[in-house]
Amino acid sequence: MSPRKITVKTLEANGYQFKRHGANHDLYYNPETGKTIPVKRHDFNENDMKYIFKEAGIKNQKDRDRG
């Protein structure tokens, strides 16, 4: 599975909801925390995924997805 798909699936599993499309990003919002996380649509790699998980407060998700 691509890093972007893993990121979107993980955000949704952690309470984030698709909010809207931006110019080059999709925005995901968590009503419990009030955080909005932008997820870019192009040139998405594992470093982007790690950064988003850090910003969203999701720890070690990559390791869980591999197992």
C-alpha positions in Angstrom: 0.0 0.0 0.0 1.3 3.5 -0.8 2.4 5.8 2.0 -0.4 8.2 1.1 -3.1 5.5 1.4 -1.7 4.3 4.7 -1.7 7.9 6.0 -5.3 8.6 5.0 -6.5 5.2 6.4 -4.6 5.8 9.7 -5.9 9.4 10.1 -9.5 8.2 9.6 -8.9 5.4 12.1 -7.7 8.0 14.6 -10.8 10.2 14.4 -9.9 12.5 11.5 -12.5 13.2 8.9 -12.1 14.4 5.3 -12.9 18.2 5.4 -12.2 19.5 1.9 -9.9 19.6 -1.1 -7.3 22.4 -1.1 -5.3 23.5 -4.1 -2.7 20.6 -3.8 -3.8 19.0 -0.6 -6.7 17.2 1.0 -7.6 18.5 4.5 -8.5 16.2 7.3 -10.0 17.5 10.5 -10.3 15.9 14.0 -13.3 17.4 15.9 -12.0 16.0 19.2 -8.6 17.8 19.0 -9.6 20.6 16.7 -6.5 19.9 14.5 -6.5 20.1 10.7 -3.9 18.1 8.9 -3.1 18.8 5.2 -2.2 15.7 3.1 -0.6 16.5 -0.2 -1.8 14.6 -3.3 1.4 14.4 -5.3 5.0 13.3 -4.6 4.0 11.8 -1.3 6.6 9.6 0.4 7.4 8.0 3.8 9.0 11.2 5.1 5.7 13.0 4.5 3.9 10.2 6.3 6.2 10.3 9.3 5.8 14.1 9.5 1.9 13.9 9.4 1.8 11.2 12.1 4.0 13.4 14.3 1.8 16.4 13.7 -1.4 14.4 14.4 0.1 12.8 17.5 0.0 9.2 16.1 3.0 7.2 17.2 4.7 4.2 15.5 1.9 3.6 13.1 4.2 2.5 10.3 5.5 -0.4 12.4 2.0 -1.5 13.2 1.0 -1.5 9.5 3.9 -3.8 8.6 3.0 -6.4 11.2 
